[in-house]
Amino acid sequence: MSFADVIRTYRGKDVAAEIGHRSRADVERALAAPAPGLDDLLSLLSPAAGAFLEEMAQRAHRLTVQRFGRVMGMFAPLYLSNVCTNRCVYCGFNAAYTSLARVTLTPEKAAREGAALRALGFRSVLLLTGEAPHIVTDRYLKQVLELLRPRFTSIGIEMFPMTVQRYRELIGQGVDSLTVFQETYDEARYGRFHPAGRKGDYRWRLETPERGGAAGFRRVGIGPLLGLSDWRVEGFFVALHASYLLKNYWQSQITVSFPRLCSAAGGFAPPAPVGDRDLVQLICGLRLVLPDVGFTLSTRESPLLRDHLIPLGITVMSAGSRTEPGGYAHASGGGAQFTVADGRSPGAVAEVLRRRGYEPVWKEWDAALAS
Ligand code: SF4
């Protein structure tokens, strides 16, 4: 049974209403549970749980330190191309934005970006592209990976969904992790936000993480794009998704990200804004039911909020990010996907982590150890 079949069993169920009806007593029951489950999560995401945020935060902190220690994995995104055939209404790379300078790095330029990131201390890199397989070809990626592999101990991809066979080839070429955000689990809304292009296929995207698990990625990352739909409902479904992946692809480490939509090119305003307090409740609630899942935080959030979120469940962070191709070593002129709110250098972020008693980990895994 694929996750698309699992999520179909929720059709006709009003998850938002169920969350809305949860009472203080339900929240107290969830917090008293030794290992809260998905039904408890409905209570922990409810408006009633807002009054228990401090208690949730303390428990989330204790659980994270217990399972992960006081360490923070560090990574940086490397945008290879901002060419895209999709028209996601919230994205700066939307194919309809004809005024955006489109750039695809040559493999040599990508290698120079990699060298700049390595000089900053990074050993884990996440490669990103739009959906343009006619430009980001198999041959192109192979060349890029050949040049980047010697520089990094971990290479992840956040690209267009691919087949199991194609993922196996990429693993053979040195990629070890896959990130793919569902954006929203609400199928009707998904269709409205993705009006054209291959990304409009909800099921193809929904089943991508399991194709990644089947291919054998060491790590598979998922997440909703917060702001597109009710965060409480999205929180429930991303936990359901993570639970499904943990059960069926236990060889892969599962991670959840919390990208929050603030503003985007084209003036798109998030239809379901998520406040800072909401984000804290979401992260703490998910930590209590997913104690072994890694949580990733990007530089979309402000320095102040990121610093506050460090102890609440986050296990991996990006720092010093540029979201345009060529942003680290080249003046490419290519547009950025979104505005970075935390513009501190990786060194400055690492210093904050150390002051708070956390060890920034630049090299958390080495392919050589697995071979
Ligand atoms: S979100 Fe991804 S697929 Fe959609 S327009 Fe942006 S780059 Fe393309």
Residues whose N, C-alpha, C, O or C-beta is under 5 A from the ligand:
A	BS01	SF4	C84 N86 R87 C88 C91 F93 N94 T129 G130 E131 K199
